[in-house]
Amino acid sequence: MEGRVHSFQSLGTLDGPGVRFVVFMQGCNLRCGCCHNPDTWDCAAGTAYTPEEVVKRAVRFKEYFGTAGGITVSGGEPLLQAEFVREVFRLCHASGINTCLDTSGSIWNEKVAAQLEETDRVLLDIKYVSDGDYRRHVGCGMAAPMAFLDEVNRRGIPVWLRQVTIPTLTDSRETVLALGKIAADHPCVDKVELLPFRKICQVKYDQLGIPFAFGHLPEPSGETMKELNALLIHQEESPC
């Protein structure tokens, strides 16, 4: 068995709990307007690795993981290669390494269901809180990630919900409250992260010769992020 891998990050601190070895899989079924990694879209690109080769790399950094860290498989969309990711995670568990899946939740089939059996935690991107925005700016409907979240909740797998804060699209009070409601309705969610939209990826679009759909939008200010995060915290603490 082989999988197509875009790249590795040896000691990541932004892709799940603790220090993590991050594997960025090649290939994506979506075309998000805010995508930072358009170079991962092509399913035929990247480099072929066996699960054993990936895990061998991860094991070298095991001493840095502590009790919270481990491996995170991201993308692209890792569930396009669910069988490969499952085998990577199975081998990680055999080596005592915690596993985390970073996904859009837009794919569901028997291979994905089997993959979740080896997943300790899910980082789930809830990109928007309306079906219309999903269809306009992502390439799928909102029903798919919500059904995925329902299934992960049923299985009792811990989840971090993540959303990119994009000015004019996801930077409103209403959006944050709706995201908090989704979290509250799913007991598996133990953290919600708001990630500021950034445009440092513009150079990748330029190199690929393709337009950056959200290149005209501004980045959110630090004050905006502070206010939205405070609103989210207040909602989590509210007895109502």
Order of alpha helices (4+ residues) and beta strands (2+ residues): beta-beta-beta-alpha-beta-alpha-beta-alpha-beta-alpha-alpha-beta-alpha-beta-alpha-alpha
